[in-house]
Amino acid sequence: MRRLNTLLSSDAELKSLSARAEKIAYTQKIWGRVAPPPLNQYSHAGPIRDGQITVYTSSSAVAAKLKLLTSQLLKNLQNEGFEVTAIRVEVQVKSQPRPHARVALRITPSAAQNLLELAKKLPDSPLQSALKKLARRSKS
């Protein structure tokens, strides 16, 4: 880690970039404390520019809730020492990985037979019906 810090402090551009990253990380840490628990998990703080903090989320529902709580969040941020006068909320849609093809699972014929035997021992009930249905579907 020490070598990385030496590298980052050796170049003026890298030093500036490192300082900005540290500032955003600190802002995110404070955002985690300031935002209400369900919302702080689904949003993250970005940079503060000209008194405006940018908050990113991947959900429009979370964005709407954050916009409703803007005045409370501003007060909380100001109590933490931030000089902010506005909150900008941006929705950033994340790309979703393609869902895996569902594989139909089947039970063995002996397992199906055991399910039928168990169903015969049970009184008429939703469980008995479900076991019979599962056993019949596995045979086809």
Backbone torsions as a table, in degrees:
resi	resn	phi	psi	omega
1	MET	NA	-34.9	-178.8
2	ARG	-64.2	-39.3	179.4
3	ARG	-65.3	-36.9	178.5
4	LEU	-65.4	-43.6	178.0
5	ASN	-62.9	-37.9	177.5
6	THR	-63.6	-42.5	178.5
7	LEU	-63.9	-44.7	-178.7
8	LEU	-65.9	-32.3	-178.6
9	SER	-87.1	-8.4	-177.7
10	SER	-78.0	-29.0	-177.8
11	ASP	-111.8	137.0	-177.0
12	ALA	-62.2	-41.4	-179.5
13	GLU	-67.2	-43.2	179.1
14	LEU	-67.0	-35.1	178.7
15	LYS	-64.7	-43.1	178.1
16	SER	-64.0	-43.4	179.5
17	LEU	-63.6	-42.6	179.0
18	SER	-63.0	-41.0	179.9
19	ALA	-64.9	-41.3	177.9
20	ARG	-64.0	-41.4	179.6
21	ALA	-63.9	-41.1	178.3
22	GLU	-64.8	-38.7	180.0
23	LYS	-65.6	-42.7	178.3
24	ILE	-66.6	-39.3	178.3
25	ALA	-62.5	-40.6	178.0
26	TYR	-66.0	-42.6	178.7
27	THR	-60.5	-41.6	179.1
28	GLN	-63.9	-39.3	178.8
29	LYS	-61.2	-45.4	178.9
30	ILE	-66.9	-40.2	178.4
31	TRP	-57.7	-38.4	178.7
32	GLY	-60.9	-30.0	178.8
33	ARG	-86.5	-32.5	-172.7
34	VAL	-81.7	-42.6	-177.3
35	ALA	-74.8	146.4	178.1
36	PRO	-60.0	147.0	-173.6
37	PRO	-48.4	-46.8	-179.1
38	PRO	-69.0	-29.7	-176.5
39	LEU	-81.0	-31.8	-178.4
40	ASN	-69.8	-18.5	177.3
41	GLN	-79.7	-25.1	-175.3
42	TYR	-110.8	16.0	177.2
43	SER	-145.2	158.4	174.8
44	HIS	-143.9	149.0	-176.0
45	ALA	-84.0	143.8	175.6
46	GLY	-109.9	-154.1	-176.7
47	PRO	-73.4	159.2	173.2
48	ILE	-108.3	120.3	179.3
49	ARG	-130.6	128.7	177.2
50	ASP	51.8	41.9	177.3
51	GLY	77.7	8.6	-178.9
52	GLN	-118.5	125.6	176.3
53	ILE	-97.9	138.6	177.1
54	THR	-102.2	129.0	179.0
55	VAL	-116.8	131.4	-177.8
56	TYR	-109.4	142.5	175.5
57	THR	-148.0	159.4	178.3
58	SER	-102.9	5.4	-176.7
59	SER	-124.6	129.8	177.8
60	SER	-70.1	-27.6	177.2
61	ALA	-66.7	-42.9	177.3
62	VAL	-65.1	-40.8	178.7
63	ALA	-60.3	-43.3	179.7
64	ALA	-63.2	-42.8	179.8
65	LYS	-65.1	-40.8	178.4
66	LEU	-63.1	-39.0	178.8
67	LYS	-65.2	-34.9	177.0
68	LEU	-67.5	-30.6	-177.0
69	LEU	-96.3	13.2	-173.3
70	THR	-53.7	-48.4	-175.5
71	SER	-64.8	-40.5	178.2
72	GLN	-65.9	-42.7	-179.6
73	LEU	-65.3	-38.9	177.5
74	LEU	-61.3	-44.8	178.4
75	LYS	-61.0	-43.8	-179.7
76	ASN	-63.5	-41.7	178.2
77	LEU	-65.6	-40.0	179.0
78	GLN	-66.9	-35.2	175.9
79	ASN	-65.7	-25.3	177.8
80	GLU	-85.3	-1.4	176.1
81	GLY	100.4	5.1	178.7
82	PHE	-85.0	139.2	176.6
83	GLU	-96.1	80.6	-179.8
84	VAL	-120.9	144.1	178.8
85	THR	-123.5	-7.3	-179.0
86	ALA	-152.0	152.2	174.6
87	ILE	-121.2	127.8	176.6
88	ARG	-109.1	124.1	-178.4
89	VAL	-108.1	126.6	178.7
90	GLU	-120.6	136.8	175.7
91	VAL	-96.1	122.3	177.5
92	GLN	-115.7	111.1	-177.9
93	VAL	-74.9	127.9	177.8
94	LYS	-91.3	142.8	177.0
95	SER	-74.4	137.6	-178.0
96	GLN	-96.7	133.7	174.8
97	PRO	-66.6	149.5	179.5
98	ARG	-64.6	137.2	179.9
99	PRO	-68.0	145.8	178.1
100	HIS	-71.3	147.7	177.8
101	ALA	-63.9	131.7	-179.6
102	ARG	-77.1	133.4	178.7
103	VAL	-102.5	126.8	179.0
104	ALA	-71.3	122.0	179.3
105	LEU	-90.5	139.2	179.5
106	ARG	-125.0	149.8	175.6
107	ILE	-100.1	158.4	-177.0
108	THR	-71.9	158.5	177.9
109	PRO	-58.7	-36.8	179.8
110	SER	-68.5	-35.4	177.0
111	ALA	-66.1	-38.3	178.0
112	ALA	-63.6	-41.2	178.5
113	GLN	-63.4	-42.1	178.5
114	ASN	-63.2	-38.2	177.6
115	LEU	-63.7	-41.4	178.5
116	LEU	-63.6	-41.6	179.2
117	GLU	-63.7	-40.9	178.2
118	LEU	-65.2	-41.3	179.8
119	ALA	-61.9	-35.8	179.4
120	LYS	-65.9	-30.7	-178.6
121	LYS	-78.8	-18.1	-177.0
122	LEU	-87.9	151.1	173.5
123	PRO	-72.1	166.0	177.7
124	ASP	-57.4	120.6	-178.0
125	SER	-162.7	167.6	176.0
126	PRO	-60.3	-34.7	178.4
127	LEU	-64.3	-44.0	179.5
128	GLN	-61.3	-43.6	179.4
129	SER	-62.6	-41.6	-179.3
130	ALA	-65.6	-41.1	179.6
131	LEU	-64.9	-42.4	178.2
132	LYS	-63.0	-42.7	-179.4
133	LYS	-64.2	-42.9	179.5
134	LEU	-63.4	-43.3	-179.9
135	ALA	-64.1	-42.3	-179.6
136	ARG	-66.0	-41.5	-179.1
137	ARG	-65.8	-29.8	-178.1
138	SER	-74.0	-23.3	-179.1
139	LYS	-78.5	-22.0	-176.9
140	SER	-84.6	NA	NA
